[in-house]
Amino acid sequence: MQTLPTTNVYIHVNNDEADRIMIDPAYKMEKVKEVHEKVYAYYEAYRLVDEQVSALQFKTKMPFSKDLYESWYDIEKSIMRFDRIFNKVEKFDARAMTDVVNHERREKRMVEKRNKRWKDNYTFFFGDLTEEEQQYRDYFETDLEVDPEDDYIDSVFDSAHLAEQGQFNPALYDF
């Protein structure tokens, strides 16, 4: 048996019927049964209409250009990538509050490595690496050894996540 969502149902009746509902338990149960049947029929009608609409959506393909589809897909993947970068920045900025026990030790290690880079060497950063990124890696060195961050693996997981959502199913679009 299908369970219906919890809702409040109000019955509008005249004063005489309201008095009878409050006094006569059998009449009250009869009215409640009528309401439950009507609410069930109401939800069943909505369910059937929803099934018909969703079945219709898969039969008709939305006209969409390949360029727009590819751009939309790339934008969604970029948003996920920038969300990861934002979370890394937030994690680094809140490092003193999130790991109070290890903060002093990690901060000391990060400052020592930064000072060594700045005083003893002439440092070249390749690719997307910056001083801030290197400080992040120095601070979370032990965490990154246990669970390394890999942009390629993250990209594969992003693609899988987008595929699970279903909105990028090519069968939905007429290219």
N, C-alpha and C positions, 0 to 999 in steps of 0.2 A: 504494500500500500504506500502510495506517495504521501510524504509529509508536506504540509503546506507551510509557507513562511509564517512566522508569528506576526499577526496584525491585530489592530483593534477594529472591531466591527460595531457600529452603532445602529440600533433599530429605532426608527422614528415611528412612534405610535401616538394615538390620541390619549387623552387623560384617562378615559375609562379602561382602555386596554392596558395602560401602564399600571393602573391599580390592580387589574386582574393578574398581570404578570407578577407583581410583587406579592400577591396573596395566594394565588393558585399555583403550586409547584408543577403540576402536570401540564398546565397551560404554558408555563414558563419553559419547561423542557420541550414542548411541542414547537414553540417559537424559536428556541435556540437550535433545534434540529433543522427547521426550515432555513435559518440563516446559514448554518454550516453547509447544507446542500447547495444553497445559492453561491456561497463563497467558493466551494469546491468547483462548481460549474464555471464560475468566473475565471478561476485560475487555470482550469483545464482548457478553456477557450483561448486564453493567452498562450498557453503552452503549445497548442495546436497551431496557432497563428505564427508563433516564433519558429516552430519547426518548418512551416511552409516558407517563411521568409528566408531562413537560413538555407533551405534546399534550393530556393530560387537563386540565391546569391552565387552558388557554385555552378549553376547552369549558365549563367550569363557572365561573360568575361568582361572586365573593365578595360576599355581601350587605354593603352599606356605606351609611351615610347620607351625604347630600350635605353636611350641616353638618360632619360629621367629616372628610370628604374635603377640604373647603375649609380647615378648620382645620389639617389635616396639611400641606397644600400651603403655607399661609401660614407655618407653623412652620418648614418646611424652607427657605423663602426668607429668613425672619428669621435662621436659623442662618447661612446664607451671608453675609448682610449683616453680622452681628456678627463673623463670621470676618474679613471685610475690615477692619472697624474695629479688631479686635484686632491684625491684621497691621500696620496703620498705626501703632498705638501702639507695637508692638514695634520697628518700623522707626525711629520717632522716638527711642525710648529707647536704641537701639543705634547711633545716628547717628555717634558718635565712633569706633566700631570698624569700621563698614561702609564708610565713605568717608573714610579718614584724610587723603588728599591734599587734599580740598576742605573738610574739616571746619572749620578755622579761619575761612576766608572766609565760609562759610555761617552759622556760629554768630555771627560778628560782624554780618552782615546781619540775622539774626533778632533779636539783642539791640538793635541800633539801631532797628529798626522797632517793637519792643515798647516801648522807652523813649520813642520819639516818640509812640506811642499813649497812653502813660500820663502823659506830662508835658505835651505840647502840646495834646492833644485831650481831649474827653470822649467816649469811644468807646461806641457802641451796637452790640450784636451782634444780628443778625436771624436768625430761623430756628434752625437747629441750631448755628450758629457760636458758638464759645467762644474764650477767649483761647488755650487750648491748641491748638485747631484752627487758629487764625490763626498761631500760632508754627510749627506744622507746615507751613502753606502758605508762610510766609516762608522757612523753612529750605530746603524743597524747591521753591522758586520756579522755578528753571530746569528741573527735572525735570517739574514740572506744566505748564510751557509746552509742552514737547515731547510729553508724554503726559498730557493732563488727566484728572482723575478725575471721572466723571459717574455719579451714583447711578442715573439712569434707564437708561443704557446697561448698567451693571452688573446692574440688575434684569432687563433683557431677556436678558442672557447667562445669568443664573441660571435664568430660565424655560426657556431653550433647553437648559441642562444638565439640568434636572429632566425635560424631555421626552425627552432622549436616554437617560436611565436606564431608562425604560420602566415604572417602578413606578406612575406617575401616569396611565397609559393608561386612559381611561374605559371602554374595552371590557372591562377586567378586572373591573369592579365592577358589581353590580346595585344601582342607586340606588332 
